[in-house]
Amino acid sequence: MDAQHISTLPAPLPAAGPASRYGVVPWRLARRSGLRIMLVAGPERDGWSVPAGPAIDGRAPFLAAALAAFEEAGIIGDIDTAPLERADGEDGLILFAMNVRGTLSHWKRQEERQRGWFSPAEAADRLGDPALAALMRSIAERPHLLTQAQAPAAP
């Protein structure tokens, strides 16, 4: 990611504490509809949100986020190892961009979760957390925040 893209990202993230939660912003580029974001809903959630879970002792934060995405949404993909955003509205949630490569037809929390693909603007409208909704609006205006998050910096 070059300096121009870095300047569009939020302020640097504080160090993750032991109570931090990690999640992903799952995305894909669809041929007809462009950038799509996956959200999940479940009985203990207040509406739609992103897949997230607790920190896991001994695991890198991006791996904890990837495991949460696998368990909560049944998705696998390429995850950026650098945090994308800290959503202050949700208690210490640190997010990583995940380019979804596959969706499982059976996964751990399938009976408890509903998943859906939305445009970033639609996702912002469905999210109950104002900080996550603001992030989705930023992505709607500047999709490169996600799609170039994994691109290596030019030498």
C-alpha positions as a Markdown table, in Angstrom:
| # | Residue | x | y | z |
|---|---|---|---|---|
| 1 | Met | 0.0 | 0.0 | 0.0 |
| 2 | Asp | 1.5 | 3.3 | -1.0 |
| 3 | Ala | 1.7 | 6.6 | 1.0 |
| 4 | Gln | -1.4 | 7.9 | -0.8 |
| 5 | His | -3.5 | 5.0 | 0.4 |
| 6 | Ile | -2.1 | 5.1 | 3.9 |
| 7 | Ser | -3.2 | 8.7 | 4.3 |
| 8 | Thr | -6.8 | 7.7 | 3.7 |
| 9 | Leu | -6.8 | 5.2 | 6.5 |
| 10 | Pro | -7.9 | 6.0 | 10.0 |
| 11 | Ala | -5.4 | 7.0 | 12.7 |
| 12 | Pro | -3.0 | 4.3 | 13.8 |
| 13 | Leu | -4.5 | 1.5 | 16.0 |
| 14 | Pro | -3.7 | 1.3 | 19.6 |
| 15 | Ala | -2.0 | -1.9 | 20.7 |
| 16 | Ala | -4.5 | -4.8 | 21.1 |
| 17 | Gly | -5.2 | -5.6 | 24.7 |
| 18 | Pro | -6.2 | -9.0 | 26.1 |
| 19 | Ala | -9.9 | -8.1 | 25.9 |
| 20 | Ser | -9.8 | -7.2 | 22.2 |
| 21 | Arg | -12.0 | -8.8 | 19.6 |
| 22 | Tyr | -10.9 | -9.5 | 16.1 |
| 23 | Gly | -13.1 | -9.7 | 13.0 |
| 24 | Val | -13.1 | -9.5 | 9.2 |
| 25 | Val | -14.7 | -7.3 | 6.6 |
| 26 | Pro | -15.4 | -10.1 | 4.1 |
| 27 | Trp | -15.5 | -8.9 | 0.5 |
| 28 | Arg | -15.5 | -10.1 | -3.1 |
| 29 | Leu | -15.8 | -8.5 | -6.5 |
| 30 | Ala | -18.8 | -9.8 | -8.4 |
| 31 | Arg | -18.9 | -9.5 | -12.1 |
| 32 | Arg | -22.2 | -7.8 | -12.4 |
| 33 | Ser | -22.7 | -6.1 | -9.0 |
| 34 | Gly | -19.1 | -5.0 | -8.2 |
| 35 | Leu | -17.8 | -4.9 | -4.6 |
| 36 | Arg | -19.9 | -7.0 | -2.2 |
| 37 | Ile | -19.6 | -7.2 | 1.6 |
| 38 | Met | -20.7 | -10.2 | 3.6 |
| 39 | Leu | -22.6 | -9.6 | 6.9 |
| 40 | Val | -23.9 | -12.1 | 9.4 |
| 41 | Ala | -26.9 | -12.0 | 11.7 |
| 42 | Gly | -27.8 | -14.2 | 14.6 |
| 43 | Pro | -30.0 | -14.5 | 17.7 |
| 44 | Glu | -27.6 | -12.9 | 20.1 |
| 45 | Arg | -26.7 | -10.0 | 17.7 |
| 46 | Asp | -28.6 | -6.9 | 17.3 |
| 47 | Gly | -29.2 | -7.1 | 13.6 |
| 48 | Trp | -26.4 | -7.5 | 11.0 |
| 49 | Ser | -22.7 | -7.3 | 11.8 |
| 50 | Val | -19.3 | -8.6 | 10.6 |
| 51 | Pro | -17.9 | -12.0 | 11.6 |
| 52 | Ala | -15.9 | -11.5 | 14.8 |
| 53 | Gly | -14.6 | -13.4 | 17.8 |
| 54 | Pro | -12.4 | -13.1 | 20.9 |
| 55 | Ala | -8.6 | -12.9 | 20.9 |
| 56 | Ile | -7.0 | -16.3 | 21.1 |
| 57 | Asp | -4.0 | -16.8 | 23.3 |
| 58 | Gly | -0.9 | -17.6 | 21.3 |
| 59 | Arg | -2.5 | -16.7 | 18.0 |
| 60 | Ala | -1.8 | -13.7 | 15.8 |
| 61 | Pro | -4.8 | -11.3 | 15.7 |
| 62 | Phe | -5.4 | -11.9 | 11.9 |
| 63 | Leu | -5.6 | -15.7 | 12.6 |
| 64 | Ala | -8.2 | -15.2 | 15.4 |
| 65 | Ala | -10.2 | -13.1 | 12.9 |
| 66 | Ala | -9.9 | -15.7 | 10.2 |
| 67 | Leu | -11.1 | -18.4 | 12.6 |
| 68 | Ala | -14.0 | -16.3 | 13.6 |
| 69 | Ala | -14.9 | -15.8 | 9.9 |
| 70 | Phe | -14.7 | -19.6 | 9.4 |
| 71 | Glu | -16.8 | -20.4 | 12.4 |
| 72 | Glu | -19.4 | -17.6 | 12.3 |
| 73 | Ala | -19.9 | -17.3 | 8.5 |
| 74 | Gly | -18.4 | -20.4 | 7.0 |
| 75 | Ile | -16.0 | -18.5 | 4.8 |
| 76 | Ile | -12.4 | -18.9 | 3.8 |
| 77 | Gly | -10.2 | -16.5 | 1.9 |
| 78 | Asp | -7.1 | -14.3 | 1.8 |
| 79 | Ile | -6.8 | -12.2 | 4.9 |
| 80 | Asp | -4.6 | -9.1 | 5.2 |
| 81 | Thr | -2.2 | -9.4 | 8.1 |
| 82 | Ala | -2.3 | -5.7 | 8.9 |
| 83 | Pro | -5.4 | -4.3 | 10.6 |
| 84 | Leu | -7.8 | -2.4 | 8.4 |
| 85 | Glu | -9.8 | -0.5 | 11.1 |
| 86 | Arg | -10.6 | -0.4 | 14.8 |
| 87 | Ala | -14.4 | 0.0 | 15.2 |
| 88 | Asp | -14.6 | 1.9 | 18.4 |
| 89 | Gly | -18.3 | 1.4 | 18.6 |
| 90 | Glu | -17.9 | -2.3 | 19.2 |
| 91 | Asp | -15.9 | -3.1 | 22.3 |
| 92 | Gly | -12.3 | -3.2 | 21.0 |
| 93 | Leu | -13.1 | -4.7 | 17.7 |
| 94 | Ile | -10.1 | -4.7 | 15.3 |
| 95 | Leu | -10.9 | -5.6 | 11.7 |
| 96 | Phe | -8.9 | -7.2 | 8.9 |
| 97 | Ala | -9.8 | -7.2 | 5.2 |
| 98 | Met | -10.7 | -10.7 | 3.9 |
| 99 | Asn | -11.0 | -11.4 | 0.2 |
| 100 | Val | -13.5 | -14.4 | 0.3 |
| 101 | Arg | -12.4 | -17.3 | -1.9 |
| 102 | Gly | -15.0 | -19.8 | -0.8 |
| 103 | Thr | -18.2 | -20.2 | 1.2 |
| 104 | Leu | -19.0 | -23.5 | 2.9 |
| 105 | Ser | -22.4 | -25.1 | 2.6 |
| 106 | His | -22.0 | -26.5 | 6.2 |
| 107 | Trp | -20.2 | -24.7 | 9.0 |
| 108 | Lys | -20.0 | -24.6 | 12.8 |
| 109 | Arg | -22.7 | -22.0 | 13.5 |
| 110 | Gln | -24.9 | -22.5 | 10.4 |
| 111 | Glu | -28.0 | -23.1 | 12.5 |
| 112 | Glu | -27.5 | -19.9 | 14.4 |
| 113 | Arg | -26.4 | -17.6 | 11.6 |
| 114 | Gln | -27.7 | -16.0 | 8.5 |
| 115 | Arg | -25.3 | -14.5 | 6.0 |
| 116 | Gly | -25.8 | -12.2 | 3.2 |
| 117 | Trp | -23.9 | -10.3 | 0.5 |
| 118 | Phe | -24.5 | -6.5 | 0.2 |
| 119 | Ser | -23.0 | -3.5 | -1.5 |
| 120 | Pro | -21.0 | -1.4 | 0.9 |
| 121 | Ala | -23.9 | 1.2 | 1.0 |
| 122 | Glu | -26.5 | -1.5 | 1.7 |
| 123 | Ala | -24.2 | -3.0 | 4.4 |
| 124 | Ala | -23.9 | 0.5 | 6.0 |
| 125 | Asp | -27.7 | 0.7 | 6.1 |
| 126 | Arg | -28.1 | -2.7 | 7.7 |
| 127 | Leu | -25.4 | -2.4 | 10.4 |
| 128 | Gly | -26.6 | -1.6 | 13.9 |
| 129 | Asp | -23.2 | -0.3 | 15.0 |
| 130 | Pro | -22.6 | 3.3 | 14.0 |
| 131 | Ala | -18.8 | 2.9 | 13.8 |
| 132 | Leu | -19.1 | -0.2 | 11.5 |
| 133 | Ala | -21.7 | 1.7 | 9.4 |
| 134 | Ala | -19.3 | 4.6 | 9.0 |
| 135 | Leu | -16.5 | 2.3 | 7.9 |
| 136 | Met | -18.9 | 0.8 | 5.3 |
| 137 | Arg | -19.8 | 4.3 | 4.0 |
| 138 | Ser | -16.0 | 5.0 | 3.7 |
| 139 | Ile | -15.6 | 1.8 | 1.7 |
| 140 | Ala | -18.5 | 2.7 | -0.5 |
| 141 | Glu | -16.8 | 6.0 | -1.4 |
| 142 | Arg | -13.3 | 4.5 | -1.6 |
| 143 | Pro | -13.5 | 0.8 | -2.4 |
| 144 | His | -9.7 | 0.6 | -2.7 |
| 145 | Leu | -9.5 | 0.7 | 1.1 |
| 146 | Leu | -10.5 | -3.0 | 0.8 |
| 147 | Thr | -9.5 | -4.1 | -2.6 |
| 148 | Gln | -5.9 | -2.8 | -2.4 |
| 149 | Ala | -5.4 | -3.6 | 1.3 |
| 150 | Gln | -3.6 | -6.8 | 0.3 |
| 151 | Ala | -1.7 | -5.3 | -2.6 |
| 152 | Pro | 2.0 | -5.2 | -1.8 |
| 153 | Ala | 3.7 | -1.8 | -1.8 |
| 154 | Ala | 5.6 | -0.8 | -5.0 |
| 155 | Pro | 9.4 | -0.9 | -4.5 |
